[in-house]
């Protein structure tokens, strides 16, 4: 799919203004997180990676996985190894930079899992207080 010049120019302008934010978005995106965590374990072929991500209960489309892998590859986090065999074989793995990012993302994911009960309690308290304020108004 071709990106219009206006859209591409807007993306490039945003990247130039705040490149850190864009990399953070790539690493912490819905699919970026899962790709990085899965690739920490081993390299994957495209179909294997898609099935591994689907095992989290979230079905990723072929298009979204392709876009995510291309973005992470462009950022230097994922290595794409296309082997000249028939049928074609492409493996995806983490670069050293990608491994560092993936370890950080995995730590955050583990923290979220460990502290989910606290988050649920905080949400309940917030919702209850908000409902009380709404009734009092």
HUBEL-V40324 format. One record per backbone hydrogen bond with DSSP energy under -0.5 kcal/mol. NH is the residue of the N-H (numbers start at 1). CO is the residue of the C=O. E is the energy in kcal/mol with one decimal. If there is no record, write none. Layout:
nh->NH co->CO e->E
nh->NH co->CO e->E
This chain:
nh->8 co->4 e->-2.8
nh->9 co->5 e->-2.9
nh->10 co->6 e->-2.2
nh->11 co->7 e->-2.3
nh->12 co->8 e->-2.6
nh->13 co->9 e->-2.3
nh->14 co->10 e->-2.2
nh->15 co->11 e->-2.7
nh->16 co->12 e->-2.3
nh->17 co->13 e->-1.9
nh->18 co->14 e->-2.4
nh->22 co->18 e->-1.4
nh->23 co->19 e->-2.0
nh->24 co->20 e->-2.4
nh->25 co->21 e->-2.5
nh->26 co->22 e->-2.2
nh->27 co->23 e->-2.6
nh->28 co->24 e->-2.4
nh->29 co->25 e->-0.6
nh->29 co->26 e->-0.6
nh->33 co->29 e->-2.2
nh->34 co->30 e->-0.7
nh->35 co->31 e->-2.7
nh->36 co->32 e->-2.6
nh->37 co->33 e->-2.4
nh->38 co->34 e->-2.4
nh->39 co->35 e->-2.6
nh->40 co->36 e->-0.9
nh->40 co->37 e->-0.6
nh->41 co->37 e->-0.6
nh->41 co->38 e->-1.3
nh->42 co->38 e->-0.9
nh->44 co->92 e->-2.3
nh->46 co->90 e->-0.6
nh->49 co->45 e->-2.7
nh->50 co->46 e->-2.5
nh->51 co->47 e->-2.3
nh->52 co->48 e->-2.5
nh->53 co->49 e->-2.4
nh->54 co->50 e->-2.3
nh->55 co->51 e->-1.3
nh->56 co->53 e->-1.8
nh->57 co->54 e->-2.1
nh->58 co->53 e->-0.8
nh->59 co->57 e->-0.5
nh->60 co->58 e->-0.7
nh->65 co->61 e->-2.4
nh->66 co->62 e->-2.4
nh->67 co->63 e->-2.6
nh->68 co->64 e->-2.6
nh->69 co->65 e->-2.7
nh->70 co->66 e->-2.5
nh->71 co->67 e->-2.4
nh->72 co->68 e->-2.7
nh->73 co->69 e->-2.3
nh->74 co->70 e->-2.5
nh->75 co->71 e->-1.9
nh->76 co->73 e->-1.4
nh->77 co->72 e->-2.8
nh->78 co->72 e->-1.2
nh->79 co->93 e->-3.5
nh->81 co->79 e->-0.6
nh->81 co->91 e->-3.2
nh->82 co->80 e->-0.7
nh->83 co->81 e->-0.7
nh->83 co->89 e->-3.5
nh->85 co->83 e->-2.2
nh->89 co->83 e->-1.2
nh->91 co->81 e->-2.4
nh->92 co->44 e->-3.2
nh->93 co->79 e->-2.0
nh->95 co->77 e->-2.1
nh->99 co->95 e->-2.5
nh->100 co->96 e->-2.0
nh->101 co->97 e->-2.1
nh->102 co->98 e->-2.9
nh->103 co->99 e->-2.2
nh->104 co->100 e->-1.7
nh->105 co->101 e->-2.5
nh->106 co->102 e->-2.8
nh->107 co->103 e->-2.1
nh->108 co->104 e->-2.0
nh->109 co->105 e->-2.5
nh->110 co->106 e->-2.7
nh->111 co->107 e->-2.5
nh->112 co->108 e->-2.5
nh->113 co->109 e->-2.2
nh->114 co->110 e->-2.6
nh->115 co->111 e->-2.3
nh->116 co->112 e->-0.5
nh->116 co->113 e->-0.7
nh->119 co->115 e->-2.0
nh->120 co->116 e->-2.8
nh->121 co->117 e->-2.1
nh->122 co->118 e->-2.4
nh->123 co->119 e->-2.7
nh->124 co->120 e->-2.4
nh->125 co->121 e->-2.5
nh->126 co->122 e->-2.5
nh->127 co->123 e->-2.9
nh->128 co->124 e->-2.5
nh->129 co->125 e->-2.5
nh->130 co->126 e->-2.6
nh->131 co->127 e->-2.3
nh->132 co->128 e->-2.3
nh->133 co->129 e->-2.3
nh->134 co->130 e->-2.2
nh->135 co->131 e->-2.2
nh->136 co->132 e->-2.0
nh->137 co->133 e->-1.1
